[in-house]
Amino acid sequence: MAVAAGVGPQLFGIAAATVLAVVFLATVLGRRRRRGAPVVKRKTAPEADCAAAGGDVAAGDAGTDVIIVGAGVAGSALAYTLGKDGRRVHVIERDLTEPDRIVGELLQPGGYLKLIELGLQDCVEEIDAQRVLGYALFKDGKNTKLSYPLEKFHSDVAGRSFHNGRFIQRMRQKAASLPNVQLEQGTVTSLLEENGTVKGVQYKTKSGEELKAYAPLTIVDVPSCFVGLVLENCQLPHPNHGHVILANPSPILFYPISSTEVRCLVDVPGQKVPSIASGEMANYLKTVVAPQIPPEIYDSFVAAIDKGSIRTMPNRSMPAAPHPTPGALLMGDAFNMRHPLTGGGMTVALSDIVVLRNLLKPLRNLHDASSLCSYLESFYTLRKPVASTINTLAGALYKVFSASPDQARNEMRQACFDYLSLGGVFSNGPIALLSGLNPRPLSLVAHFFAVAIYGVGRLMLPLPSPKRMWIGARLISGACGIILPIIKAEGVRQMFFPVTVPAYYRAPKDKTAPAPLA
């Protein structure tokens, strides 16, 4: 009876939220049109300020088409992708030994599909990667399981979790297997610029020798920087699922990274985290975090703390602000970051590579200034709907899942847990967004406000009161305060109406591509 009573407000919430989203977006678009929206027309000519994008390549370096700074996930995948398309690629990585990081270990199903599209799916083989079929949410002793909507996909399609270093080494090996990809250890010290155009890089080799490398396009991929520890021989309550604990003060995440290891990421809010060296961090984890851990994994969690291998890395969020620079392009975490709670970073990076590959494929010669500049601008527009949906979801979910002294925020948190627990469309829609299988901005906005209105509906039952109505109004206001600033930072027009951006329609002048490698 309780579930039946709650479905009415939920259906009403979805309908109302959809109307709210349409009205909001129509209002924004209307304002922009009143200000004088640009006329969209197909362009092939370069912008005046991009005329310097081409130029001669220094003698001895004319054989390189693209320099990639950094051989992380994005850099390695891009090197292989461009190399397979016939480009001559020079990758410069500061350290070619296996990385040891505590993020970049969970690849969503949407990211795995991009991996298949790029021909890199075998990079998750032979590294003891674990299939991930969804998430389990835990709050106040209750839990609910959210499975990815994978019914329409091949049986192999699922999320994957693994040791980040093993995955990156497989990607590097794959890229280096191509004869036209040069993978070199070195530290890039500066970009070489001439009249505002990036011509290449200056770098120091492993032996300390200072060298310069030139190419018409330089792409920079820099890795990002929770408290992390590894639980050994630990059985999660729901196998093959990520586990999110809605703890106080902020979420805790568990997921398998091998057949015998589980990664735990504890979000510690604030600029200053407890010291590991003094034992403050271990004490914090045992006294504040451990009591909120599910009993099935409590002992393994405490044992991991006692072992002492606690790692910290800062979380950063950075919307992608397009700054087209002739001869250069930022990718990966150097360009766009989001909170790692949803594990969307690699999905965004691989999606970006697919977009860039499709843009560069028709170009025979990257020295063509107009095509290069035009395509750099097109990239920023074409990536937006997918990237901004995942970015916005990550930022909004982190704020909703974090505890707060504000009663309205806590009502929103409880409403989100109960909404997802309903199953059906109420869980399939949000989990499809999170997994990257359906990255649609309008669907994200509709579900977010449906959660908010569902929360208001819960407050009005069994009977509304002035206090409950006031909390409900603050809940709606708080929801707007969470998501609207994130959308504004991502760009309303680029996120919801990319076809109104002139760069969306740019076409290459030169449509003769290099011959792909067999």
VOMARTOR-831379 format. One record per residue: residue in one letter; x, y, z of N, C-alpha, C in turn. Coordinates in steps of 0.001 Angstrom, whole numbers, plus 500000, padded with zeros to 6 digits. Example, Ala and Ser with C-alpha at 12.3 -4.5 7.8 and 13.67 -1.06 7.14 Angstrom:
VOMARTOR-831379
a513190494310507800512300495500507800513200496700507800;s512850497750507080513670498940507140512900500030507870;
END
This chain:
VOMARTOR-831379
m500827498794500000500000500000500000500857501249500000;a501987501217500715502847502395500785503446502712499421;v503848501656498695504407501881497364503356502431496421;a502135501851496468501058502306495606500714503757495882;a500720504117497158500402505493497507501446506458497001;g502697505985496888503768506887496472503893507039494970;v503321506090494169503503506137492733502789507328492109;g501592507687492651500860508842492129501692510100492120;p502236510504493271503085511699493290504298511582492380;q504837510341492240506016510191491395505677510441489927;l504546509879489458504156510107488080503840511570487845;f503157512165488819502895513593488721504200514375488693;g505166513921489486506454514604489554507175514583488218;i507156513425487565507844513332486273507184514246485245;a505837514225485211505142515084484256505419516552484544;a505329516911485806505562518314486168506993518728485889;a507928517841486198509336518168485973509627518357484492;t508999517538483653509202517672482218508712519022481727;v507502519404482204506948520712481827507875521826482300;l508365521714483561509280522730484092510524522844483234;a511081521688482846512308521706482047512073522364480698;v510942522027480047510641522603478734510447524109478835;v509693524535479877509458525973480056510773526703480298;f511610526120481168512899526751481492513775526895480248;l513889525816479489514754525860478320514180526745477227;a512834526732477081512215527606476086512427529067476437;t512380529374477733512603530752478171514023531198477856;v515008530299478164516405530645477885516637530847476406;l516084529930475600516263530049474155515585531298473622;g514386531603474157513663532792473726514436534054474000;r515065534121475183515873535296475516517024535462474544;r517663534336474227518799534415473318518348534864471926;r517180534378471489516689534790470179516354536283470163;r515797536780471284515464538194471353516727539048471297;r517824538504471849519080539243471793519690539213470393;g519160538335469566519701538256468203520595537059468039;a519982535869467876520772534654467707521470534689466361;p522653534126466276523383534169465012522720533317463961;v522838533759462717522305532977461612523243531809461360;v522688530601461342523505529411461153523633529103459678;k524832529035459207525062528675457814526331527854457708;r526405527064456687527549526176456523528783526983456158;k529898526755456904531119527511456669532232526584456217;t533028527068455301534251526354454936535459527262455038;a535234528570455043536361529503455132536814529632456560;p538102529860456797538603529996458158538265531353458733;e538253531441460081538134532723460738539439533484460515;a539340534819460552540503535649460271541641535397461233;d541294535145462520542352534985463518542966533609463504;c542538532744462589543100531400462514544060531252461340;a544360532331460672545158532242459458546567531734459701;a547013531824460963548388531414461267548508529974461703;a547430529195461566547459527839462116548410526923461373;g548662527218460115549541526335459361550995526773459467;g551728526633458388553134527049458397554036525871458152;d555282526176457871556262525132457585556705524442458864;v556948523162458745557469522389459864558985522385459772;a559647522474460917561114522529460937561702521303460270;a562846521497459644563532520401458942563818519266459895;g563553518059459433563810516888460263562607516426461038;d561555517295461126560357516924461880559124516891460986;a559334517009459672558200517061458758557431515748458724;g558009514669459252557336513380459208556269513192460258;t556187514089461261555216513925462341553979514759462068;d552802514119462164551534514834461995551013515385463310;v551141514600464380550552514973465671551525514631466789;i551724515582467707552441515320468952551414515211470060;i551510514166470866550615513991472008551452514033473273;v551131514973474158551846515113475420551074514344476490;g551623513231476948550974512414477965550388511147477385;a550745510010477958550234508715477493549363508098478580;g548369508877479044547362508337479943546293507640479126;v545084507534479673544001506871478939543707507618477645;a543486508930477740543137509701476547544297509738475555;g545513510011476039546651510123475144546961508832474415;s546955507714475141547258506421474518546183506018473522;a544912506201473899543817505839473002543840506695471747;l544124507980471913544167508862470751545341508520469842;a546484508197470427547648507823469621547337506607468749;y546704505593469342546355504402468569545333504733467488;t544332505537467853543253505854466913543773506632465715;l544573507680465971545116508467464869546148507663464075;g546942506852464783547911506017464093547246505017463174;k546156504437463629545428503464462808544842504124461556;d544554505428461656544020506166460519545116506656459578;g546372506294459867547455506654458966548260507872459387;r547931508486460514548694509640460980550021509177461586;r551026510045461474552315509788462113552321510522463451;v552398509765464529552156510297465873553406510133466734;h553741511187467471554852511165468419554272511423469804;v554334510428470700553801510541472056554964510730473025;i554874511764473874555912512028474873555276511914476254;e555717510931477020555154510638478349556245510776479406;r555919511459480501556896511720481558557437510436482173;d556590509413482358557014508173483016556283507005482376;l557012506142481705556397505023481001556265503766481865;t556677503845483135556424502707484029554938502656484359;e554475501516484903553051501349485173552577502343486236;p551581503176485924551091504144486898550434503446488089;d550433504131489224549779503622490435548847504712490939;r547612504710490444546650505750490783545429505138491455;i544667505995492158543479505503492856542192505983492183;v542310506571491004541133506931490211541348506418488798;g540335506564487949540443506032486596540397504521486564;e539631503925487481539583502457487580538215501882487224;l537245502739486920535895502268486610535465502824485261;l535246501947484311534807502325482975533331501970482826;q532509502977482593531066502748482444530763502032481129;p529586501384481006529249500693479755529313501600478532;g528897502868478697529001503801477570530436503989477132;g531368504022478089532788504117477761533296502860477093;y532799501694477531533205500429476907532751500371475447;l531549500913475170531084500969473785532007501840472934;k532490502944473506533439503786472779534763503053472572;l535153502250473556536371501459473436536249500491472255;i535068499866472112534819498970470986534885499742469670;e534286500928469668534259501746468451535665502121468005;l536571502283468962537953502641468658538838501423468403;g538288500211468581539074499005468378540017498694469524;l539692499148470729540580498984471884539980498087472969;q538920497355472654538255496562473686539143495471474268;d540152495025473521541024493979474049541961494509475142;c541972495822475364542832496390476411542301496100477815;v541049495635477938540541495244479260540696493743479479;e541334493067478523541581491635478675542965491412479298;e543127490303479977544408489883480580544922490856481646;i544024491650482249544434492532483352543552492269484584;d542849491120484581541955490737485684540865491786485900;a540389492382484798539299493360484880538009492648485287;q537182493359486048535929492797486551534736493450485850;r533761492621485458532534493151484869531722493874485936;v531191495042485579530341495811486490528966495941485842;l527945495487486551526594495418485985525647496467486551;g526144497332487427525283498367487991525828498851489316;y524954499476490090525329500038491381524383499534492470;a524858499588493700524023499351494876524164500574495776;l523034501121496220523035502285497111522707501835498528;f523432502364499504523218502050500909522953503337501680;k521904503315502508521601504476503355520838504019504592;d521381504351505744520711504080507033520282502620507166;g521150501691506755520850500277506909520010499682505798;k519520500497504875518745500000503743519616500039502494;n519271499200501520520010499225500261519101498904499098;t519490499381497933518750499102496708519741498878495583;k519413497962494682520311497621493580519808498241492292;l520702498917491566520383499573490303521218498934489200;s520561498177488321521279497489487251521286498326485984;y522395498245485245522470498944483966521424498377483000;p520787499219482189519825498714481187520566498188479957;l521035496957480045521887496379479006521157495373478117;e519830495278478258519080494235477549519235494318476032;k519409495520475492519462495692474041520880495569473480;f521839495279474333523232495240473884523774493814473887;h524888493630473213525572492340473190525941491941474620;s526000490642474869526237490142476230527572490595476802;d528517490955475929529819491385476416529805492819476944;v528776493591476580528720494997476973528336495118478443;a529197495744479203528989496010480630530041497015481046;g529986497460482287531074498271482800532278497396483079;r533429498000483242534638497280483616535365498057484715;s535876497334485691536716497964486713538035497200486770;f539127497936487073540453497345486941541472498230487630;h542701497740487698543816498582488113544105499570486979;n544081500843487294544293501863486278545613501660485535;g546676501347486278547987501192485658548033500066484649;r547402498932484973547391497804484043546679498174482747;f545571498893482887544791499304481718545607500253480841;i546259501223481453547050502185480686548218501505479980;q548874500549480653549989499850480006549524499068478783;r548343498481478863547796497766477698547518498740476554;m547007499928476905546732500935475878548035501413475245;r549048501616476064550344502055475527550942501013474587;q550858499752475007551383498674474163550654498618472827;k549351498818472878548541498788471654548959499920470717;a549143501120471282549543502261470462550942502043469877;a551873501595470723553261501415470278553402500286469263;s552404499429469141552490498324468172552357498812466736;l551884500049466549551749500602465207553081501200464771;p553521500927463543554843501408463102554939502922462989;n553822503605462828553850505062462668553570505802463969;v553593505100465118553429505728466427554727505577467201;q555323506688467591556554506693468388556199507059469824;l556473506156470748556193506384472164557521506597472882;e557720507782473458559013508152474038558829508683475457;q559766508320476336559747508860477695560489510185477721;g559832511187478225560431512510478300559497513469479011;t560046514583479466559264515594480177559171516847479327;v557951517194478944557741518403478139557903519621479037;t558795520519478654559071521707479465558353522944478957;s558004522973477666557303524147477138556731523836475768;l555743524637475382555219524600474023556007525585473172;l556287525223471929556991526106471015555967526893470208;e555969528197470387554988529047469723555670530023468778;e554935530352467710555412531330466747554214532127466254;n554201533407466569553087534287466192551740533748466682;g551720533241467913550472532756468505550075531359468100;t550883530710467264550580529356466810551536528362467461;v550997527297468014551827526256468615552425525403467498;k553744525345467464554443524603466415554952523246466881;g555022523053468195555554521807468725555867521956470200;v556819521149470681557158521164472104558668521079472285;q559120521583473417560489521348473862560420520385475026;y561287519370475038561199518362476091562578517835476442;k562643517231477617563889516651478106563738515136478091;t564647514445477443564575512996477345564912512338478680;k564753511035478727565065510282479938566529510438480339;s567381510609479352568812510763479622569194512204479963;g568241513131479887568512514521480229568791515413479051;e568737514881477848569021515687476660567821516575476320;e568064517857476012567013518794475635566770518694474125;l565539518393473734565188518256472324563952519074472000;k563735519299470699562527519946470225561842519031469217;a560527519004469270559752518208468316558692519111467701;y558483518956466412557556519822465691556473518988465011;a555261519549464989554137518927464289553062519999464104;p552220519857463104551165520859462906550096520859463991;l549984519768464756548993519713465818549607519074467059;t549489519765468190549971519246469476548784519075470405;i548644517889470988547515517581471873548062517262473252;v547512517936474268548010517789475632547004516998476449;d547446515902477071546621515058477957547333514964479288;v546766515622480354547372515606481682546445514877482655;p546912513895483446546037513155484364545581514004485549;s544444513650486134543910514365487296544527513866488594;c544313514610489491544836514241490797543644513871491713;f539667511408496681539163510717497727540330510216498498;v540207509857499539541140508986500260540896507568499741;g541944506880499318541753505570498724542529504491499439;l541930503305499538542614502129500046542071500895499346;v542814499814499426542424498570498756542060497534499805;l540856496940499661540401495865500534540719494539499855;e541377493641500565541786492371499985540877491236500432;n540630490302499482539786489125499757538472489527500413;c537834490518499789536591491082500325535442490747499384;q534351490254499918533159489945499130532134491061499318;l531851491773498224530858492835498288529456492238498403;p528524492947499051527156492426499206526484492101497878;h526757492907496837526183492677495508527329492503494514;p527661491275494142528782491048493224528598491777491902;n529703492188491304529717492859490005528935494167489990;h528868494820491137528218496125491231529112497090492003;g529095498349491587529681499384492404528776499653493594;h529347500018494737528570500253495959528788501686496420;v527709502442496536527771503826496999527073503914498350;i527816504334499373527260504487500725526954505966500931;l525691506293501156525314507683501419525614507979502881;a526865508216503157527351508373504523527366509844504922;n527686510072506168527840511415506708529333511641506993;p529981512629506419529393513783505745529253513656504237;s529865512654503598529842512572502140529949511120501699;p529734510848500407529613509457499939530913508661500051;i530730507340500115531834506376500101531566505414498945;l532602505094498189532437504276496991533306503027497085;f532716501878496750533439500607496674533216499995495291;y534280499435494691534100498676493455535300497734493299;p535097496579492650536203495624492489537186496107491438;i538487495918491670539498496255490660540268495016490213;s540023493877490856540554492590490405539705491515491057;s540057490259490802539264489162491375539453489041492881;t540471489682493443540736489569494894540793490918495605;e540616492029494869540776493353495475539563494244495212;v539239495068496200538146496038496096538700497422496431;r538464498374495549538878499747495818537822500450496675;c538276501174497679537414502017498486537872503460498323;l536958504340497977537233505768497878536340506501498868;v536950507210499788536215507953500816536363509438500512;d535259510107500268535317511540500017535435512287501346;v536496513041501487536719513838502698536573515308502311;p535476515966502692535264517349502273536205518315502969;g536412519460502338537265520487502929538614520560502257;q539259521712502397540564521926501784541661521104502457;k541554520976503792542607520301504549542111518941505028;v542804517882504622542419516536505035543283516116506217;p542787515185507045543591514697508167544929514124507683;s545947514291508481547285513833508109547394512313508161;i548003511745507136548250510299507128549426509975508031;a550476510781507956551703510504508705551482510511510215;s550627511418510710550413511531512154549399510529512687;g548717509812511788547698508855512213546306509454512299;e546162510765511999544847511397512055543887510791511032;m544406510476509844543543509915508812543031508533509212;a543899507679509733543467506343510170542416506459511260;n542614507381512187541645507582513258540310508077512709;y540360508995511732539141509500511097538378508366510399;l539122507532509658538476506437508933537836505423509890;k538487505164511023537958504172511974536795504701512801;t536855505981513171535830506522514081534650507157513364;v534887507772512201533815508474511485533246507631510345;v534129507001509569533694506297508364533287504856508639;a534120504105509357533883502661509551532505502332510134;p531974503081511111530643502743511644529528502822510611;q529783503478509476528744503613508451528907502605507316;i529933501757507417530211500755506381529294499544506581;p528760498942505491527958497723505637528726496644506406;p528051495904507297528744494930508148529505493860507374;e529049493543506133529704492489505357531154492855505002;i531464494125504926532820494523504514533536495327505598;y532955495396506783533546496192507868534948495692508237;d535080494385508449536376493837508881537464494082507839;s537124493896506551538103494135505491538493495601505425;f537551496489505697537828497924505679538810498303506786;v538562497799507990539446498099509119540830497485508888;a540854496271508316542141495626508035542954496433507032;a542284497031506033542981497851505043543564499108505691;i542845499673506667543361500842507386544600500454508189;d544505499320508887545633498865509711546862498548508872;k546636498121507638547760497808506750548563499073506415;g547868500213506418548571501486506272548726502026504872;s548241501332503868548423501812502488547289502761502102;i547256503914502760546227504914502507546775505946501533;r546008506247500498546427507213499481545419508360499428;t545892509532499049544987510666498857545255511306497501;m544179511765496875544279512535495636543172513577495656;p543472514820495277542449515867495312541404515680494219;n540166516014494545539095516023493555538981517429492976;r538828517510491690538650518815491051537534518731490024;s536809519826489894535811519944488838536164521153487994;m536165520982486695536522522076485799535710521953484512;p534725522848484314533972522823483060534900523077481882;a534522522525480744535346522677479547535102524041478925;a536056524951479073535953526265478452536775526252477165;p536127526422476013536870526341474752537787527530474558;h539070527252474384540058528276474061540858527782472861;p540281527856471652540992527338470487542337528038470299;t543393527256470253544740527778470022545276527149468750;p545607527942467773546125527362466525547286526411466796;g547159525196466309548228524216466445548173523387467701;a547209523632468622547171522883469885545739522559470266;l545592521478471036544283521062471521544448520388472870;l543639520803473848543650520159475158542630519033475187;m543010517910475838542096516790476015542280516223477406;g541378515325477787541492514659479077541305515629480227;d541972515351481356541802516159482550542493517511482453;a543337517711481432543918519032481220542854520011480752;f541752519496480237540729520312479596539415520326480361;n539026519183480925537700519053481519537734517987482610;m537303518367483837537245517426484952535879517499485606;r535492516367486207534261516326486977534516515465488218;h533592515539489220533801514746490433533832513260490071;p534772512494490636534922511083490238533858510146490794;l532870510659491529531853509797492147531172508882491136;t530845509391489959530095508612488968530987507832488007;g532294507964488112533192507218487237533001507541485773;g532774508812485441532498509182484056533678509725483285;g534833509871483927535968510517483271536439509818482018;m536635508500482084537142507782480909536103507722479803;t534814507687480173533757507700479161533798508999478376;v533961510116479084534062511416478402535301511454477509;a536443511004478027537683511050477259537579510217475982;l537040509009476082536923508143474904535903508690473912;s534831509291474435533845509929473555534477511095472803;d535319511866473509536022512972472856536915512476471722;i537567511344471945538467510807470924537688510387469681;v536512509795469886535671509422468737535286510663467944;v534897511734468652534533512985467977535720513537467193;l536893513596467828538075514158467172538510513307465981;r538449511990466150538814511113465027537919511369463819;n536617511471464055535683511687462952535890513044462287;l536324514031463067536584515348462496537861515361461655;l538899514694462134540186514735461443540271513767460264;k539402512776460251539504511718459237539479512254457798;p538636513231457473538604513699456072539811514533455671;l540636514972456610541732515882456300542974515113455853;r543465515458454681544682514823454197545908515426454868;n545840516726455136547022517458455554546678518356456736;l547284518109457874546997518917459056547691520267459018;h548493520542457994549094521866457844548101522863457265;d546937522400456826545896523286456291545333524115457439;a545673525385457477545333526233458616543832526363458825;s543097526593457739541662526840457891540926525611458400;s541257524435457833540594523205458271540921522896459726;l542193523086460099542597522769461469541879523651462477;c541881524965462235541228525885463180539731525631463257;s539112525446462092537675525217462061537310523952462826;y538149522921462659537849521663463331538070521743464830;l539025522527465279539209522703466714537950523288467338;e537330524257466668536101524849467192534931523870467107;s534867523100466040533800522104465911533872521068467023;f535083520684467398535263519690468454534611520140469748;y534815521400470127534266521899471382532738521846471389;t532120522042470230530660522038470146530101520626470094;l530711519776469270530173518436469053530298517539470277;r531273517806471156531457516972472344530497517340473469;k529883518514473398529167519074474530527991518242475051;p527049517799474213525893517093474777526260515895475638;v527207515066475179527614513888475957528421514302477185;a529443515113476983530339515481478078529620516283479152;s528799517248478760528143518087479757527076517332480536;t526445516336479912525482515510480656526184514741481768;i527313514115481452528051513345482452528659514273483505;n529175515418483082529738516378484033528681516893485005;t527516517271484468526445517825485298525915516776486275;l525748515549485796525271514477486669526243514229487811;a527532514225487522528538513978488557528493515062489627;g528453516320489211528422517418490172527144517462490976;a526007517231490316524718517282491006524562516115491978;l524941514898491548524801513736492430525682513871493664;y526886514392493497527761514556494657527123515480495688;k526540516579495241525916517514496175524661516921496812;v523891516169496034522678515546496584523032514446497576;f524062513653497272524435512522498125525176512945499402;s525688514155499437526417514603500624525448515050501716;a525770514706502978524923515096504107524993516604504312;s523956517159504916523890518600505134523085518883506397;p523425519953507132522606520349508285521261520941507873;d521106521265506595519860521820506073518831520700505892;q517682520838506537516661519787506462516163519592505042;a516035520673504284515559520557502909516533519750502054;r517853519971502225518838519203501482518788517731501859;n518597517438503140518497516036503563517232515371503041;e516145516152502908514923515613502293515179515268500826;m515944516106500146516299515832498745517144514564498655;r518048514397499590518901513203499620518065511940499808;q517132511981500766516265510830501010515345510579499824;a514848511656499210513975511524498045514708510843496896;c515981511182496710516759510560495636516902509059495875;f517217508671497109517358507245497433516035506515497202;d514920507082497685513611506431497542513160506393496084;y513438507447495340513063507513493918513763506406493140;l515058506256493345515809505222492648515386503825493093;s514925503700494338514505502398494864513203501913494250;l512456502806493576511175502419492982511347501460491811;g512518501495491160512760500620490018512063501114488766;g512047500296487730511399500662486476512003501909485884;v511157502774485327511622503997484685512320504921485669;f511984504818486944512565505703487953514044505396488209;s514453504165487997515875503837488151516566503655486809;n515854503115485803516487502865484509516939504152483833;g516118505210483935516485506475483314517755507067483903;p517825507255485235519053507804485828520281506921485631;i520122505585485736521298504721485603521789504693484150;a520863504896483177521275504992481780522083506263481553;l521729507337482251522507508573482177523888508370482781;l523923507780483972525187507583484683526134506672483914;s525579505662483267526408504674482560526928505184481230;g526431506347480773526836506856479471526110506207478312;l525103505368478592524358504708477525523321505633476905;n522862506636477670521853507569477176522162508968477692;p523257509570477238523663510866477779522886512022477160;r521637512199477573520791513253477025520520514304478093;p520894515558477830520724516608478836519280516799479295;l518322516759478370516927516967478760516436515867479698;s516856514628479439516485513522480314517070513722481708;l518301514231481772518931514508483063518138515547483842;v517782516651483204517035517719483879515668517210484333;a514984516436483469513663515921483815513727515022485046;h514688514087485095514785513182486245515213513931487509;f516095514911487367516550515647488547515385516375489212;f514578517071488412513444517793489002512306516848489387;a512232515671488732511256514665489174511580514192490588;v512888514020490888513301513663492251512887514754493232;a513118516012492854512771517127493736511269517175494011;i510466517023492959509016517094493144508510515851493870;y509143514719493635508812513517494410509079513759495897;g510169514447496195510472514794497585509407515686498186;v508907516637497400507827517505497880506566516679498117;g506296515741497196505128514880497368505192514061498642;r506373513568498995506544512816500236506241513688501450;l506661514946501374506433515863502497504953516167502686;m504196516145501603502769516502501689501902515352502192;l502484514172502340501725513012502809502028512743504285;p501031512361505078499619512155504693498845513462504565;l499266514518505298498600515814505203499636516920505189;p499465517922504324500418519034504305500251519937505520;s501303520606505873501272521583506955502120522767506517;p501956523932507145502783525082506747504274524789506816;k504701524062507850506116523741507965506575522846506822;r505786521814506502506144520904505420506164521621504066;m505206522526503863505160523271502608506384524184502480;w506811524780503607507993525631503590509250524822503268;i509350523624503858510497522760503563510466522347502092;g509261522055501581509132521678500180509569522791499235;a509185524021499571509610525154498739511122525303498763;r511721525119499941513173525212500044513858524059499314;l513196522901499298513752521752498570513841522066497076;i512760522629496504512774522987495088513824524057494820;s513868525054495708514859526115495554516279525557495633;g516499524641496590517817524028496726518198523206495506;a517215522501494931517491521710493727517927522619492583;c517237523744492430517634524706491399519038525233491677;g519316525477492961520635525988493331521756525004493092;i521421523701493013522435522683492739522720522572491249;i521660522407490466521877522032489069522036523214488123;l521332524314488373521379525415487413522766526050487291;p523515526265488396524866526805488217525784525880487422;i525598524558487587526432523613486832526108523714485346;i524805523783485022524390523909483620524907525216483032;k524816526291483814525302527586483327526793527522483006;a527565526862483910529004526741483672529304525907482434;e528499524876482189528718524025481013528310524732479730;g527322525661479830526842526377478650525486525867478213;v524431526667478465523065526236478140522922525967476646;r523398526887475849523227526749474402523979525547473848;q525235525395474263526032524277473756525504522935474253;m524959522921475470524505521671476081523170521209475498;f522215522151475338520868521774474922520584522069473450;f521259523062472888520969523469471512522252523593470694;p523049522534470600524332522646469875524148522990468402;v522999522634467832522800522910466398522659524398466128;t522478525236467156522405526682466943523780527330466973;v524831526550467241526193527081467271526792526950465871;p527257528052465276527756527983463895528813526917463667;a529704526698464658530782525720464472530262524304464249;y529015524039464664528418522711464513528368522298463037;y528291523302462144528071523016460728529335523133459880;r530475523317460505531689523502459729532065522223458978;a532530522394457775532931521253456938534353521468456451;p535120520411456274536506520562455811536566520927454333;k537559521740453995537759522075452585538453520935451857;d539358520266452577540153519188451985539586517873452461;k539030517061451576538360515838451996539122514584451588;t540418514707451381541231513541451048541995513101452276;a541663511974452814542260511517454068543458510618453797;p544363510482454777545467509533454635544950508109454639;a545672507217454005545248505823453957545391505189455330;p544312504585455866544426503930457169545310502703457102;l545897502369458250546721501168458306545846499938458291;a546333498888457688545574497645457650545555497027459023;
END
